[in-house]
């Protein structure tokens, strides 16, 4: 067998292995034997959602994006009501921006999310965005986060959860400074980058499930 043919065979095997791994990753979720409570995060970008089907796929809860920066999510009300009707516990999520006014972000959130005693505590998503090149100091970032949490938590009547990406935590060490329930992110492997134990773990950022046209972020609650 020639060297060229061996190279082609190896390349083909690697391509097949990659395809199998990719397909496996799309359907993967942590075992329910250990992580009994699991759920999704959705936004308008996910399109129309068949919520009873999402529940049938094993979702116990849903975090529904309410606002991103100063923009209100146009699908929030429909997803919020439909998740409730399907029997899923549901909470609101705001994606925080370092490039937009904190006061305007508060306004977008407060004018979108209703007060609901039966809802899950809301979540504030903190991540380094590719479309934002701002580099404020840690003190400025912590002050802005606290500036959002104050009115948002007064509105909701309970503390918010902080969903902190590894990159954001590495730069600003939020979990050391602001004591709130934490939501970590790491694909496939349990995260350990936060200063305190996490309550939720976003384990698969792009899981394919029936009921949603696009892959959705899939999270689990700590056992």
C-alpha positions in Angstrom: 0.0 0.0 0.0 1.4 3.4 -1.0 2.0 6.2 1.5 -0.5 8.4 -0.3 -3.2 5.7 0.0 -2.5 5.3 3.7 -2.8 9.1 4.2 -6.1 9.1 2.4 -7.4 6.2 4.6 -6.3 7.9 7.8 -7.9 11.2 6.6 -11.2 9.3 5.9 -11.2 7.6 9.3 -10.6 10.9 11.0 -13.4 12.6 9.0 -15.8 9.8 10.0 -14.8 10.0 13.7 -15.2 13.8 13.6 -18.7 13.5 12.1 -19.7 10.9 14.7 -18.4 13.1 17.5 -20.2 16.1 16.2 -23.5 14.2 16.0 -23.0 12.8 19.4 -22.3 16.2 20.9 -25.5 17.6 19.4 -27.6 15.1 21.3 -25.6 15.0 24.5 -26.8 15.9 28.0 -25.6 15.0 31.4 -27.1 11.8 32.8 -30.4 12.3 34.6 -29.4 9.7 37.2 -27.1 12.3 38.6 -28.6 15.6 37.3 -32.3 15.0 37.6 -33.4 18.6 36.9 -32.5 19.8 33.4 -33.7 22.6 31.1 -33.2 25.0 28.2 -32.4 28.7 27.5 -34.2 30.2 24.6 -34.6 33.5 22.7 -36.2 34.9 19.6 -33.2 33.6 17.6 -34.6 30.0 18.2 -37.7 30.7 16.2 -41.0 29.0 16.9 -40.9 26.5 19.7 -43.2 23.5 20.4 -43.2 23.8 24.2 -45.0 20.5 25.0 -42.5 18.7 22.8 -39.6 20.5 24.6 -41.0 19.2 27.9 -41.4 15.7 26.5 -37.6 15.9 25.6 -36.8 16.1 29.3 -36.8 19.8 30.0 -38.0 20.6 33.5 -37.4 24.4 33.3 -36.8 27.1 30.8 -34.9 30.4 31.0 -36.5 32.8 28.5 -34.4 35.7 27.2 -36.2 38.9 28.0 -33.6 41.5 26.9 -30.1 41.8 25.6 -28.3 45.0 26.4 -31.0 47.7 25.7 -33.0 45.6 23.3 -36.1 43.8 24.3 -36.5 40.2 23.0 -39.6 40.2 20.7 -40.4 36.5 21.4 -40.3 36.9 25.2 -44.0 37.2 26.0 -44.9 34.3 23.6 -42.2 32.0 25.0 -42.9 33.0 28.6 -46.6 32.2 28.3 -46.2 29.1 26.3 -43.5 27.6 28.7 -45.9 28.3 31.6 -48.8 26.6 29.7 -46.7 23.6 29.0 -46.0 23.2 32.7 -42.3 24.1 32.7 -40.9 26.2 35.5 -39.6 29.3 33.9 -37.4 32.3 34.6 -36.3 35.5 32.7 -32.8 36.2 31.5 -31.1 39.4 30.7 -27.8 39.5 28.7 -25.7 42.2 30.2 -23.7 44.5 27.9 -20.5 46.4 28.8 -21.1 48.7 25.9 -24.5 50.0 26.8 -25.9 52.2 29.5 -26.8 50.2 32.7 -29.8 52.4 33.3 -31.1 51.8 29.8 -30.6 48.0 30.2 -32.6 48.1 33.4 -35.4 49.9 31.6 -35.4 47.2 28.9 -35.6 44.5 31.4 -38.2 46.1 33.7 -40.5 46.9 30.8 -40.4 43.3 29.5 -40.5 41.0 32.5 -43.8 40.8 34.5 -43.8 40.2 38.3 -44.7 36.5 38.8 -44.6 34.9 42.2 -44.4 31.4 40.6 -41.5 32.1 38.3 -37.9 31.0 38.9 -35.4 33.6 40.1 -34.3 35.6 37.0 -30.7 35.4 35.7 -28.2 37.9 34.6 -25.9 36.6 31.8 -22.3 38.0 31.9 -20.0 37.2 29.0 -17.4 38.9 26.9 -19.1 39.9 23.6 -17.4 39.9 20.3 -19.3 43.0 19.2 -18.2 45.0 22.3 -14.6 46.2 22.5 -15.0 48.1 25.8 -12.5 47.2 28.5 -13.7 48.9 31.7 -11.9 48.3 35.0 -13.1 45.6 37.4 -14.4 48.2 39.8 -16.5 49.8 37.0 -17.9 46.4 35.9 -18.8 45.4 39.5 -20.5 48.8 40.0 -22.5 48.4 36.7 -23.6 44.9 37.7 -24.7 46.0 41.1 -26.5 49.0 39.4 -28.5 46.5 37.4 -29.2 44.1 40.2 -30.6 46.7 42.6 -33.7 47.7 40.6 -34.1 44.3 38.9 -34.2 42.4 42.1 -36.5 45.0 43.7 -38.9 44.4 40.8 -38.6 40.6 41.0 -38.7 40.4 44.8 -35.7 38.0 45.0 -32.0 37.7 44.2 -31.0 37.1 40.6 -28.7 34.3 39.5 -25.5 35.2 37.8 -24.6 33.2 34.7 -20.9 34.0 34.4 -18.8 32.7 31.5 -15.2 31.5 32.1 -13.8 34.4 30.1 -15.8 37.0 32.0 -14.9 35.5 35.4 -11.2 35.3 34.4 -11.2 39.0 33.6 -13.4 40.4 36.4 -13.7 37.7 39.1 -17.3 38.5 39.7 -18.1 35.4 41.8 -15.6 36.6 44.4 -17.2 40.0 44.8 -21.0 39.6 44.3 -22.6 36.9 46.4 -25.5 35.5 44.3 -26.5 32.0 43.1 -24.1 31.1 40.3 -24.6 29.5 36.8 -21.5 28.2 35.2 -20.8 27.4 31.5 -18.6 24.6 30.2 -19.3 22.2 27.3 -19.4 18.5 28.3 -17.1 18.8 31.4 -18.2 20.0 34.8 -16.9 23.6 35.4 -14.6 24.6 38.4 -13.7 28.2 37.6 -16.0 30.0 40.0 -15.1 31.1 43.5 -18.2 29.3 44.9 -20.2 26.2 43.9 -22.6 26.6 41.0 -26.3 26.0 41.2 -26.8 25.6 37.4 -24.4 24.3 34.8 -24.8 25.1 31.0 -23.4 21.7 29.9 -24.2 21.8 26.2 -24.4 25.2 24.4 -26.0 23.6 21.3 -28.1 20.6 22.0 -30.5 19.4 19.3 -33.9 18.5 20.6 -37.3 17.9 19.0 -39.6 21.0 19.2 -36.9 23.6 18.4 -35.6 24.2 14.9 -32.1 25.3 16.1 -29.8 23.7 18.7 -30.5 25.2 22.1 -28.4 25.8 25.3 -29.0 22.9 27.7 -28.4 23.3 31.5 -28.7 21.2 34.6 -29.2 21.9 38.2 -26.6 20.8 40.8 -27.4 17.4 42.3 
